[in-house]
Amino acid sequence: MAQNKRLSISSARSVAVRSPSPIAASVPSTADSDEWVKAWQGVLANDLIDSPVVAVDADTTVEDACELLLSKDLACLAVKAPADRSSSKSPFVGLFDFADVNAFLTLAATRHTLHPDYLRDNPRIHQIVEAAKSGPDVPVYLVSNLSEKNPLEILPHDATIISLLGVFCKGTHRVLISSPSSSTEFLGFVSDRSLLSWFSKHAQETPSFAKFISNPLNTLSLPSINLYVSVVATTSTATLLDAMRLMSDQGVSSVAVIEGEGGFLHSAISVTDIGKVVVPSQSPQILSTPLHQVINLIKEPYGATDGNERYPVYSASPNSPLSYAIEKILATNSHRLFITSDSTRPTSPGISGKPNHVCGIVSVVDILSLFARIANVPDVDPTRMQRHRRASSASSSLSSRSSMSGSDAFARSRSGSRTSVSSPTKSGTSLDGSFVWADRVPQPSTEKK
């Protein structure tokens, strides 16, 4: 009853919730950690390359770049630098992925809320707006890393597992590996998921490491693993645009979709889902579609081929083993696993849809940051980019003409002891101008009231 009451609050007001009881921490012995780190230092990063470098010219349109991501089933593109921004260190100005697609579409749909002072203080956003006014073809170099989640990181050909941990523990999701013949030629990308997969295989060959990751999540007391932090969610009745704006503002690549006032985990939606649904859509109403309908659209092709097994949303309980979390993250091709608890019955690992309350997350970055701390990697900070993105979004919100209390969402504070819920936005979301994909963004005459 208390849980239902807590989640039914419609304002931004916060209320206290019960914190988890302290549990004895699981810490590897010095001998074990020294053995693991020695092995990690002997593995080259280029052995983990999981995707080639696909480059596009700076003046390629955002729409064409996105179509390339979809048609070639790519996670990321490398964007060549414009002639006036070329560098001897790298031929690329940055990267472009579905998080950037989401950020661009969100900007397009909410541009009319941005105050002139904000545009003046943010020249890049102003450039994008001006480019859109000049014509429908916005060059992709302007939108590269617009999400602020997709920085260009480069490692030498002789980089090791430790080098990768040093990059990924700060929130980056992929890194370019240079060719041994030239620092401006590249062997390919290594993703954070590829590194997590390597650690999973490493556990099969290293009994002491396998034993360590068999410890329950709630016994891993290192700061990177915090099961009661940063749950970003929206309800199944919220619109697709609500979810897009929430992901952009909060600096996350996916959000939990909860059912009803009890906060039960229904599903999840990611920036990749956004790209695959919004870009091919021919309907101007797509961004006003409720999430439960969007999720059905996403699931439909999987159900037609393999039943429902290819699109489950797995959750875990705080006492699930870390190995279980790793296994499910890899199996579902996701970046995070939602942590659920139920006050009326014991929790157990399983598929969402059971009446479990969302209480936290564990992500690829969290897990790799845990391993980075074991390796004594300096400056481990898995939330660095997320904090930066949230600060940017806060600046945009303060300067906008209308409040961005927008998404029907709840987010746990860093202390894990407070939760807030905000009501759905009633402000308009429209496209004033000639943005690419304009026919897919609701105009004032068609927007949902």
N, C-alpha and C positions, 0 to 999 in steps of 0.2 A: 504493500500500500504506500509506504514511504517513497519507494522508487517511482511508482506511477505519479505520485504528487510532484516529485522533484522534476520529472521530465515534462509535466504538463504546464509548467510555468511559461508564459508567453512573452515575458519581458526579458531584458538583458540582466535582470537581477540575479545574483548568485546565492546559493544556499549551501550549507555545509553537508558533506556526506561522510560516511565512515571510511577511515583510512585502513589499509590492510594491516594485519598484525605483523610485527617483526618476525623474520624467519632467519635461521642461521645461514650465513653466506657460504656458497661453494666457491672455493679458490683453489686453483691448481698448485701443486707443489713447485718449488723452485726447480727441482731436478726435471720434472715433467715439462714445465714451460721452456726451460733452456733447451731441452731436446727438440721440442716442437719448432722453436724459433730457428734453431740451427738448420732444420730441414727446410723451413720456409725460405731461408736465405739462399738455398741452393736451387730454387726453382725459378726459371726465367719467366717474366711476364708474357713474352711473345709466344710461349707455349699455351697460353690461355686465350689467344685471340679467337673471338667468336663471330666477328662480322668484318666484311671488307670495308674499305673506304670508298664511298660513293660521293663524288663531288659535283656541285652545281655552280654555275657562274653567279657572280654577285647580282646581276640584273635579272636572273630567273624570277618569275613571278611567284608570289607566295602560293597561289593556287596550283601552279605547275609543280612546285616543290612538294606540296602536299599530295598531289596526285601520284608523284613518283614514290613517296613513302608508301602509299596504299598499293599501287600496282606491283611494286617490287617487294612488298612485305618487309620494309626496312624499318628499323627503330630510329635511325638518325641519318642525317646528311651532313657532309662537310661543305661549308659555304666559302667559295673563293673570295679573296679580298678584292675590293674595287681597285682600279689602277692607282688611284690617289692614296690608297691605304695599304699598299703592298709592303711586305716586310721580308728581310733576309732570313728571319727565324722560322717563318711558316707562310705557306701560300694561302692559308685560310684565315678568314676574319672571325669565324666562329662556327657553331653547330646549329642545326635546326631539327627539332623533333616534335612529337605530338603535344608536349607541354607548351611549346611555343605556338603551335596551332591554336590551342585552347586560349592562350593569353591574347593572341591576335583577334580571334573571334569575339572574345569577351570585351576587348577594347572597342571593336567595331560596334557592338551592340549597346555599349554604354558611353560612347564618346560624347553624347549630348549632355552628360552629367558633369563633364570635366570643366573646371573653371579656367578661364584664360590665364590666371596667375599660375596654375598648376602646369599648363602647357608651356608657359614661358620658363618655368623652373626645371622643366624636363624636356630638353631639346630633342631627345630621341623620339619620345611620344609625339612631340610637335611635328617632327619630320615625317612620321608615319601618317599623321592626320593630313598634312599638306600634300604628301605623295598621293594619298587617296583622293583628295580634292582634284588633283590634276588629271586623274584617270583611274580606271579600275585595276591597273596592274601595279601593285606595290612590290618593289624589289625585295627579294628574300633576305638580302644582307641587313636590311633595316630591322627585320623581325628575328634575326638570329639571336637566340638566348633572351628573347623578350620575357620569357617566364622567369629568368634569373635562376633557373634550376639546371641549366645545360651549358656550363662553361667549357671552353676549349682547354683541355689539359693534355700535355704531351710528356711522355717518358721516353728515355733512350732505349735502344734495342737490348741493352744488357740489364735493364731494370728487373727487379725480383718481386716475389710475393710481398715482401716488406714494403717495397716502393709503392705497390698497388694499394696496400693498406693505408699508407700515408696520404694517398689521394682520396680514397673512398671514405675514410673516417671523417671527412669534412663535408660529406653530403653529395659529392659528385657521383654520377651514375655510370660514366664511361670515360675511357682514356685512350688517346692515340699512341701507338708505339712506333717510334722512328725506325727507319731502315738503317742498317749498319753502314750502308754506302753513302747516305746523305741524310742530313738532319731535316731536309725539306721534303723527303719522300717517306712514305709510311707503310708499315706492314699490315695494319688493320686496327680495329678497335678491340679493347678488352672491356667488358661490362662488369658491373658489380655482381650481377647474377652469375656470370661465368666464374668469378672468384669464389662466390659462395658454393657453387657446384664443385669446385676443386676442393674446398674444405670438406665437403660431404664425402668425397672419394678418399681424401686424406684420412678421415676418421676410420674408414674401412681397413686401412693399412696400418693404423696407429692405435693400438688398444687403449693406451692411456688417454689419448685425445677423444676417442669414442666414449670412454667412461665419463670424461668431463662434460661433453655435450649431452649426455643422458641425464644430467641434473635438471630438476624442474626450473622453469623460467623464473619463478618467484624466489629462487635461492641465488640467482646471479645478481649480486648487489652492486656490481660496477655501475657507474652512473649512466653508461650507454644503454643499459637494459632497465627501463622504467615502465612497468606495465600500466601505470595509472597516469598517463601523460598524453597530451595532444591528440585526443580522439576528436577528429573532425568528421561530422556526420550531417546528413540531411534526411528529411522524411521522404517516404515513397510518393507523397502527394506534391512535393516540390517540383518545380519545372526543371527542364534540362539546363536552361540558362542560370537558374539558381545554383545548380551544382557546378557549372562551369566557372561562375564568378567566385564561388566558395573555394574551389581548388586554386584559382589564380590568386585570390587575396591571401589565402593561408599558406601558399607555397607548398602544396602537396600534389602528388600525382594521382591520387584516388581518394574517394570519400566513402564512408560507410553509409548505407541507405537503411534507415531504421523504420520499423513498422509500429504505428500507433503511438499512444502516450507512454507505453511501457518501455520504449527504447529497445525493442527486440531487433536483432540483426536480421534484416531481410535479404540484403545483397550488397553489392558495391559497384561503383562506377569509376572509371579511370579516364585519364586524358586520351589514352589510345582508343577507348570506346567512343569518346567524343569525336575524335577524328574520323573514325570509321562510320559513325552515324550521321554527323552533321554535313561533312563534305560531300558525300554522294547524294544527299537528300535534295529533292526537287521541290519540297514543300516549304513555304515561308513560315509555316506554323511549327516547324520542328523544335525551335527553342522554347516554345510554350507548352510542349508536350510533358505531361507528368512523368516522373521518373519510373514509376512502375510499368508504364507502357513502353518507355525506352528500353528498359531492362528486358522486357519480353522480345523486343525487336532484336536485341543483341544476342539473346539466347536462341532465337529461332533457328538460325542455320546450323548451330551445333546440335540441337535436338533432332534436326532432320537427318543428320549423318551418324551421330554416335549416341543418340539418347541424350540424357542431360549430364553425363559424366564429365564432359569437357568444359562445362561452365559452372562448376559448383563454387560456392564461396565458403571456404573452410574457416573455421574459428578454432581457437584453442583456449584452454582454461589457464589460469596462472600457474597451476601445478603440472602443466604439460611439459614434457622434456624439451630442451632446446633442439634436440635432434628431430623431434616431431615438427617443430616450427620450420626448421630448415627444409625438411622433406616436403611439407605442404606448400611452402613458398615456391619451391622449384617445380613441384607438380602442377601448380595452377598458373605458372608463368606470371606471377605477381611480384610486387615489391614489398608487400606488408601482409601480415596476418592479424586479424582482429582477435582481441582477447575478450572473452565473455565470461560472465558469472551469473549464477541464478541463486537468489536468496531462498528459494523454496526446495531445492534439491541439490545434491552434489553435482559439480560440473565435471565434464569429461570432454576430451577432444571430439570434434565432430563437425558436420556440415551445418551451416547456418540454416535457419528455418525452425530449429528448436527454440523454445521460448527462453533464450539466454540474453541477458543485458550486456550491451557493449560497455566494457570498462577500460579498455586500453588497446595498444597495438604493439607489435614487435616487427621491425622492418629489416630489410637487407642491410641498410646502413647501420642500424642498431647492432646487429650481429657482427658485422665486420669491424665496427668500432670496439666491440668487446675483445675481438682477437687482436686488434691494433694495440689495445692497452696491455694485453699479455706480452706483446712484442716490444713494449716500451716505446712505441711510436709517439713522438712529441705532438702537442697541440691537437689532441683528439677532440673534435667538436662536431658531432653529427648533425646538429641543428643550425649550424652557422648560416647556410644559404636560406633556410626556411625563415630564420629571424630577419635576415636582410629583406626577403621578399615581403614579409609581414609589415616591416617598417615602411617599405615603399608603398604598400597598399594603404597603410594608415595615413600616409601623406596625401595620397590620392583622395581618400575618403574625406579628410578634413577640408580639402580644397574643392570638392564637388558641390554642385548646386543642390543636390538632394542627398538625404542620408543613405548610407550604405548598410543600414541595419539588415539589409537584403536577404540573406539566405536563412531558411528555416533550419538552424543548425545548433549543435551544442559542441562545446570544446572544453576539455578539462584544463584547468590551470596547471602550471608547472609544479605546484605543491602537491597535486593529486588529491586535494581535500575540498575543492570547490568546483561546481559545475554551473555553466550558464546556458540558457536557451533563449534564442531570439526568434521573433515572429517573422513570417514570410514578408518579403518586400511588396509594397503596393505601388512603388514608383514605376514610372514608365521605363521601358528599355527599347530603344529604337535606333535606327541607323540614319543619321543626318548626313548624307553625302554619298559619294560613289565608292564605297569600299568593295573590294573583291568579295564574292559570295553574297552580295547584298540581298539577292533574292531569298537567301536562307535566313536572314535576320528580320524579325518582325518589324514592320513599319508601324507608325502611330495608328494607322487605320485598322491594322490587323492584330496588334499586340493584345495579349491576354490581360483583361482588367482584373 
